[in-house]
Amino acid sequence: MIQRQGIPAAGLVQLLGSIVLLSSAWPITKVALAAGADPAWFAAGRAGLSAVMAFLVLGLLGRLRLPRRQDFPAMFAVGLGQLAAFFAFAHAAVAYVPAGRTTILCNVTTIFIAPLSVLVLGEAIPLRRWIAAGLGVAGAVVLIGPWSIDWNAPGVLLGHFYLLGAAFTFSIAIVVVRARPAAMSMLQLLPWCFLVATAVLLPVAIGHGGIGAWSNPSLWSMAYIGGFAGPVGTWCVMQVAATLPVMVASVGLLATPAAGLALSTWWLGEAFGLDLMTGSALILGGVAIAAWPGRR
């Protein structure tokens, strides 16, 4: 009898939640940095505020627990890879790469997830998910528009290496969480992950120099991202990494930059062209193919 491979509905809902929350964070971050906030301090601040909020909420719910040895691989993978390194690389790249391209390229985890899921996890990836990954990467390339980039401009090449570094560290975190799941729930692990990220990012920010100018737009952006979108969106991503096949999670997360570009177009008045429509269509097509139930 033909059976359908089940993909948890809750995982798909959490994937949607991560896309909505984390895509909204990028145009808001752009507003904060344009208003004068220092990128290094903004990264450290959002991680620290998210840690405070996560500890507070779990403490009030009576669900705050100390991590155990089995939790350490996932905790450090998320804290160092998905949060600290990702924030540091992505925010550093903003100085050299336009925010729209930053949003896209730092989320192209599929470039690294495909080989890692085969080599490290030993997952058998069906042909349709390779096709989905190809569509997702093609959509990201269209959105980035490398043919329109002045590669000789100062710092442009370095900025793109930073973004690939962000995507790589994010990919490592997804694979580790899948390979070495934590004993406690992802929700209970969340504050400790943000604490690890803050412990790494704060010395980087101090060594970076001045804190920048913190006007009302920067403070409101920090409050939204650090207090709500960051912790809830990160929890959704952690759940997605733990429950969905890695290729489904990776291709699905490609919808985040497409949604971020759409929000930037609507809110910040950035141009909406054929590249945005084509790239978004390719990515969403890849998401649909990756998530569609297969046959066993």
C-alpha positions as CSV (number, residue, x, y, z in Angstrom):
1,M,0.0,0.0,0.0
2,I,1.2,3.5,-0.9
3,Q,1.7,5.7,2.2
4,R,2.5,9.4,2.4
5,Q,5.5,10.6,4.3
6,G,4.2,12.6,7.1
7,I,5.5,16.2,7.7
8,P,4.2,17.5,11.0
9,A,1.6,20.2,10.5
10,A,2.9,22.0,13.7
11,G,6.4,22.2,12.1
12,L,4.9,23.8,9.0
13,V,3.0,26.3,11.2
14,Q,6.2,27.1,13.1
15,L,8.0,27.5,9.7
16,L,5.4,30.1,8.7
17,G,5.8,31.8,12.1
18,S,9.6,32.0,11.7
19,I,9.2,33.5,8.1
20,V,6.7,36.2,9.2
21,L,8.7,37.2,12.3
22,L,12.2,37.1,11.1
23,S,11.4,38.7,7.7
24,S,9.8,41.6,9.5
25,A,13.0,42.0,11.6
26,W,15.2,42.9,8.5
27,P,13.5,46.0,7.3
28,I,13.2,47.1,11.0
29,T,16.9,46.5,11.5
30,K,17.5,48.6,8.4
31,V,15.5,51.4,10.0
32,A,17.5,51.2,13.3
33,L,20.9,51.2,11.5
34,A,19.9,54.0,9.2
35,A,18.9,56.0,12.4
36,G,22.5,55.6,13.7
37,A,22.6,52.4,15.8
38,D,25.9,50.7,15.7
39,P,25.7,47.2,14.0
40,A,27.8,45.4,16.6
41,W,25.9,46.9,19.5
42,F,22.6,46.3,17.9
43,A,23.4,42.6,17.5
44,A,24.6,42.3,21.1
45,G,21.6,44.3,22.3
46,R,19.0,42.2,20.5
47,A,20.6,39.0,21.8
48,G,20.8,40.3,25.4
49,L,17.2,41.6,25.4
50,S,15.9,38.3,23.9
51,A,17.8,36.4,26.7
52,V,16.1,38.6,29.4
53,M,12.7,38.1,27.8
54,A,13.1,34.4,27.4
55,F,14.3,33.9,31.0
56,L,11.5,36.1,32.3
57,V,8.7,34.3,30.4
58,L,9.9,30.8,31.3
59,G,10.4,31.8,34.9
60,L,6.9,33.1,35.1
61,L,5.6,29.9,33.5
62,G,7.6,27.8,35.9
63,R,9.4,26.0,33.1
64,L,12.9,27.4,33.6
65,R,15.4,24.5,33.9
66,L,19.2,24.2,33.9
67,P,20.5,22.6,30.8
68,R,22.1,19.1,31.1
69,R,25.0,17.5,29.3
70,Q,22.7,16.2,26.5
71,D,21.5,19.7,25.9
72,F,24.9,21.2,25.3
73,P,25.5,20.4,21.6
74,A,22.1,21.9,20.6
75,M,22.5,24.8,23.0
76,F,26.0,25.8,21.8
77,A,25.2,25.1,18.1
78,V,22.2,27.5,18.3
79,G,23.9,30.1,20.6
80,L,27.2,30.2,18.7
81,G,26.1,29.4,15.1
82,Q,22.5,30.4,14.6
83,L,22.7,33.5,16.8
84,A,26.2,34.9,17.6
85,A,28.1,34.2,14.4
86,F,25.0,34.7,12.2
87,F,24.3,38.1,13.8
88,A,28.0,39.2,13.7
89,F,28.5,38.2,10.0
90,A,25.1,39.6,8.8
91,H,25.4,42.9,10.7
92,A,29.0,43.4,9.6
93,A,28.0,42.8,6.0
94,V,25.4,45.6,6.1
95,A,28.3,48.1,5.9
96,Y,29.3,46.7,2.4
97,V,26.2,45.1,0.9
98,P,22.7,46.6,0.5
99,A,20.2,45.4,3.1
100,G,18.1,43.6,0.5
101,R,21.0,41.4,-0.6
102,T,22.0,40.9,3.0
103,T,18.6,39.5,3.8
104,I,18.8,37.1,0.9
105,L,22.3,35.7,0.9
106,C,22.7,35.2,4.7
107,N,19.6,32.9,4.6
108,V,20.7,30.7,1.7
109,T,21.4,27.8,4.0
110,T,20.4,25.3,1.2
111,I,23.9,25.8,-0.4
112,F,25.4,24.1,2.6
113,I,22.5,22.0,4.0
114,A,22.3,19.7,1.0
115,P,25.8,18.3,1.3
116,L,25.8,18.4,5.1
117,S,22.6,16.5,5.4
118,V,24.0,13.7,3.2
119,L,27.5,13.6,4.6
120,V,26.8,14.2,8.3
121,L,23.2,13.0,8.8
122,G,23.2,10.3,6.2
123,E,19.7,11.4,5.1
124,A,18.5,10.1,1.7
125,I,17.3,13.2,-0.2
126,P,14.7,12.4,-2.8
127,L,15.0,13.9,-6.3
128,R,12.1,16.3,-5.8
129,R,13.8,17.9,-2.8
130,W,17.0,18.4,-4.9
131,I,14.7,20.1,-7.5
132,A,13.2,22.2,-4.7
133,A,16.6,23.2,-3.5
134,G,17.7,24.1,-7.0
135,L,14.5,26.3,-7.4
136,G,15.2,28.0,-4.1
137,V,18.8,28.8,-4.9
138,A,17.8,30.0,-8.4
139,G,15.3,32.3,-6.8
140,A,17.8,33.6,-4.4
141,V,20.3,34.3,-7.2
142,V,17.6,36.2,-9.1
143,L,16.8,38.3,-6.0
144,I,20.5,39.0,-5.4
145,G,21.1,40.0,-9.0
146,P,24.9,39.3,-9.0
147,W,25.1,40.7,-12.6
148,S,24.2,44.2,-11.3
149,I,26.9,44.2,-8.5
150,D,30.0,46.3,-8.8
151,W,32.5,43.6,-7.6
152,N,35.4,46.1,-7.7
153,A,33.8,48.4,-5.2
154,P,35.6,48.5,-1.8
155,G,34.5,45.9,0.6
156,V,31.8,44.3,-1.7
157,L,33.6,41.0,-2.0
158,L,34.3,40.9,1.7
159,G,30.7,41.7,2.5
160,H,29.5,38.7,0.4
161,F,32.0,36.4,2.1
162,Y,30.5,37.6,5.5
163,L,27.0,36.6,4.2
164,L,28.1,33.2,3.1
165,G,29.7,32.8,6.6
166,A,26.4,33.7,8.2
167,A,24.6,31.1,6.0
168,F,27.2,28.4,6.8
169,T,27.0,28.9,10.6
170,F,23.2,28.8,10.4
171,S,23.4,25.5,8.5
172,I,25.8,24.0,11.0
173,A,23.3,24.8,13.8
174,I,20.4,23.2,11.9
175,V,22.4,20.0,11.3
176,V,23.6,19.8,14.9
177,V,20.2,20.3,16.4
178,R,18.9,17.5,14.0
179,A,21.8,15.2,14.8
180,R,22.1,15.8,18.6
181,P,18.6,16.8,19.8
182,A,18.4,18.3,23.3
183,A,16.8,16.5,26.2
184,M,14.7,19.6,27.2
185,S,12.3,21.3,24.8
186,M,13.5,23.9,22.4
187,L,11.5,26.5,24.4
188,Q,13.3,25.7,27.6
189,L,16.6,25.8,25.7
190,L,15.9,29.2,24.2
191,P,17.1,31.5,27.0
192,W,20.4,29.6,27.4
193,C,21.0,29.9,23.7
194,F,20.6,33.7,23.8
195,L,22.8,33.8,26.9
196,V,25.6,32.1,25.0
197,A,25.1,34.5,22.1
198,T,25.2,37.5,24.3
199,A,28.3,36.3,26.1
200,V,30.1,36.1,22.7
201,L,28.7,39.3,21.1
202,L,29.1,41.7,24.0
203,P,32.9,41.6,24.0
204,V,32.9,42.0,20.2
205,A,30.7,45.1,20.6
206,I,32.9,46.6,23.3
207,G,36.0,46.0,21.2
208,H,34.3,47.5,18.2
209,G,34.1,51.0,19.6
210,G,31.3,53.5,20.1
211,I,27.7,52.5,20.6
212,G,26.4,54.8,17.9
213,A,23.3,57.0,18.1
214,W,20.2,55.5,19.7
215,S,17.2,57.6,18.6
216,N,13.6,56.6,19.1
217,P,13.5,54.5,15.9
218,S,16.5,52.5,17.0
219,L,15.1,51.9,20.5
220,W,11.7,50.9,19.2
221,S,13.3,48.5,16.6
222,M,15.4,47.0,19.4
223,A,12.3,46.5,21.6
224,Y,10.4,44.7,18.8
225,I,13.2,42.5,17.5
226,G,14.9,41.8,20.9
227,G,11.7,41.5,22.9
228,F,9.4,39.7,20.6
229,A,10.3,38.9,17.0
230,G,13.8,37.6,17.8
231,P,13.0,35.1,20.6
232,V,9.7,33.9,19.2
233,G,11.1,33.6,15.6
234,T,14.2,31.9,16.8
235,W,12.2,29.4,18.8
236,C,10.2,28.7,15.7
237,V,13.4,28.1,13.7
238,M,14.7,25.7,16.5
239,Q,11.5,23.8,16.4
240,V,11.6,23.6,12.6
241,A,15.2,22.3,12.7
242,A,14.2,19.7,15.2
243,T,11.0,18.4,13.6
244,L,11.2,18.9,9.8
245,P,13.5,17.2,7.4
246,V,16.6,19.4,7.0
247,M,16.0,20.0,3.3
248,V,12.4,21.0,3.9
249,A,13.5,23.3,6.7
250,S,16.3,24.8,4.6
251,V,14.2,25.4,1.5
252,G,11.3,26.7,3.6
253,L,13.6,29.2,5.4
254,L,14.4,30.7,1.9
255,A,11.0,32.2,2.0
256,T,12.2,34.5,4.8
257,P,14.3,36.8,2.6
258,A,11.6,36.9,-0.1
259,A,9.1,38.0,2.6
260,G,11.6,40.5,3.9
261,L,12.0,42.0,0.5
262,A,8.3,42.2,0.1
263,L,8.0,44.0,3.4
264,S,10.8,46.4,2.5
265,T,9.0,47.2,-0.8
266,W,5.7,47.9,1.0
267,W,7.1,49.7,4.1
268,L,10.3,51.3,3.0
269,G,9.2,52.1,-0.6
270,E,12.0,50.0,-2.2
271,A,11.6,49.1,-5.9
272,F,9.3,46.2,-6.8
273,G,10.4,44.7,-10.1
274,L,10.4,41.6,-12.2
275,D,13.4,40.2,-10.3
276,L,11.4,40.3,-7.0
277,M,8.4,38.6,-8.5
278,T,10.4,35.9,-10.4
279,G,12.8,35.2,-7.5
280,S,9.9,35.0,-5.0
281,A,7.9,32.7,-7.3
282,L,10.9,30.3,-7.7
283,I,11.5,30.2,-3.9
284,L,7.8,29.6,-3.1
285,G,7.7,26.9,-5.7
286,G,10.7,25.2,-4.1
287,V,9.0,25.4,-0.7
288,A,5.9,23.8,-2.0
289,I,7.8,21.0,-3.7
290,A,9.9,20.3,-0.6
291,A,7.0,20.2,1.7
292,W,4.6,18.2,-0.5
293,P,4.1,14.7,0.9
294,G,6.1,12.1,-0.9
295,R,5.4,8.4,-1.3
296,R,7.0,5.4,0.4
